[in-house]
Amino acid sequence: MRTIHLLQTGRDYFIDGIFWGDDEEGVVMYLKAKGVSPDEIAQALAGVAQAGGYRIQHEDAAWTPESGGGRGA
């Protein structure tokens, strides 16, 4: 299970402490690349707009031993 922290201060986004500026499209592309579903991305953007932060938890297939990828590769 992977946890990704998405924060927003003013118009600027942060993902796991990394500054993304006001590039919402870049945030969406990054989350898609990490395997986050479009529905979860929409929920995260709505949550961060409302509360200033959102935590995404999802299975990351790249890190499972069965996939052959990730840390053990």
DRENDO-1510 file (C-alpha; in Angstrom, 1 decimal, always signed):
<recs>
REC; n; res; u; v; w
REC; 1; MET; +0.0; +0.0; +0.0 .
REC; 2; ARG; +1.4; +3.4; -1.0 .
REC; 3; THR; +0.3; +6.7; +0.6 .
REC; 4; ILE; +0.6; +10.0; -1.3 .
REC; 5; HIS; +0.0; +13.3; +0.5 .
REC; 6; LEU; -1.4; +16.1; -1.6 .
REC; 7; LEU; -1.5; +19.6; -0.1 .
REC; 8; GLN; -2.5; +23.0; -1.4 .
REC; 9; THR; -1.6; +26.4; -0.1 .
REC; 10; GLY; -3.1; +29.2; -1.9 .
REC; 11; ARG; -2.9; +28.2; -5.6 .
REC; 12; ASP; +0.3; +26.0; -5.1 .
REC; 13; TYR; +0.3; +22.2; -4.8 .
REC; 14; PHE; +2.7; +19.9; -2.9 .
REC; 15; ILE; +2.9; +16.2; -3.4 .
REC; 16; ASP; +4.8; +14.3; -0.6 .
REC; 17; GLY; +6.5; +17.6; +0.2 .
REC; 18; ILE; +7.6; +18.4; -3.3 .
REC; 19; PHE; +6.5; +21.8; -4.7 .
REC; 20; TRP; +4.5; +21.7; -7.9 .
REC; 21; GLY; +3.5; +25.3; -8.1 .
REC; 22; ASP; +0.0; +26.0; -9.5 .
REC; 23; ASP; +0.3; +23.2; -12.2 .
REC; 24; GLU; -2.9; +21.2; -11.5 .
REC; 25; GLU; -2.5; +19.4; -14.9 .
REC; 26; GLY; +1.0; +18.3; -13.9 .
REC; 27; VAL; -0.3; +17.0; -10.6 .
REC; 28; VAL; -2.9; +15.0; -12.4 .
REC; 29; MET; -0.3; +13.6; -14.8 .
REC; 30; TYR; +2.0; +12.6; -11.9 .
REC; 31; LEU; -0.8; +10.9; -10.0 .
REC; 32; LYS; -1.9; +9.0; -13.2 .
REC; 33; ALA; +1.7; +7.9; -13.6 .
REC; 34; LYS; +1.7; +6.6; -10.1 .
REC; 35; GLY; -1.3; +4.4; -10.9 .
REC; 36; VAL; -4.0; +6.5; -9.1 .
REC; 37; SER; -7.4; +6.0; -10.7 .
REC; 38; PRO; -9.2; +9.0; -12.3 .
REC; 39; ASP; -12.0; +8.8; -9.7 .
REC; 40; GLU; -9.5; +8.9; -6.9 .
REC; 41; ILE; -7.7; +11.9; -8.5 .
REC; 42; ALA; -11.0; +13.8; -8.8 .
REC; 43; GLN; -11.7; +13.0; -5.1 .
REC; 44; ALA; -8.2; +14.2; -4.2 .
REC; 45; LEU; -8.5; +17.5; -6.1 .
REC; 46; ALA; -11.9; +18.1; -4.5 .
REC; 47; GLY; -10.7; +17.3; -1.1 .
REC; 48; VAL; -7.6; +19.4; -1.3 .
REC; 49; ALA; -9.7; +22.4; -2.7 .
REC; 50; GLN; -12.0; +22.1; +0.3 .
REC; 51; ALA; -9.7; +21.2; +3.2 .
REC; 52; GLY; -6.2; +22.0; +1.9 .
REC; 53; GLY; -5.0; +18.5; +2.1 .
REC; 54; TYR; -5.8; +14.9; +1.0 .
REC; 55; ARG; -4.2; +11.5; +1.5 .
REC; 56; ILE; -4.4; +9.0; -1.3 .
REC; 57; GLN; -3.8; +5.3; -0.4 .
REC; 58; HIS; -3.7; +2.8; -3.2 .
REC; 59; GLU; -2.0; -0.4; -4.2 .
REC; 60; ASP; +1.2; +0.3; -6.3 .
REC; 61; ALA; +1.7; -2.7; -8.5 .
REC; 62; ALA; +5.3; -1.6; -9.2 .
REC; 63; TRP; +6.3; -2.3; -5.6 .
REC; 64; THR; +4.8; -5.8; -5.2 .
REC; 65; PRO; +7.1; -8.8; -5.4 .
REC; 66; GLU; +4.7; -10.6; -7.8 .
REC; 67; SER; +5.1; -7.8; -10.4 .
REC; 68; GLY; +8.9; -8.3; -10.6 .
REC; 69; GLY; +9.4; -4.5; -10.5 .
REC; 70; GLY; +10.2; -2.0; -7.9 .
REC; 71; ARG; +12.8; -2.3; -5.1 .
REC; 72; GLY; +13.6; -6.0; -5.7 .
REC; 73; ALA; +14.3; -5.6; -9.4 .
</recs>
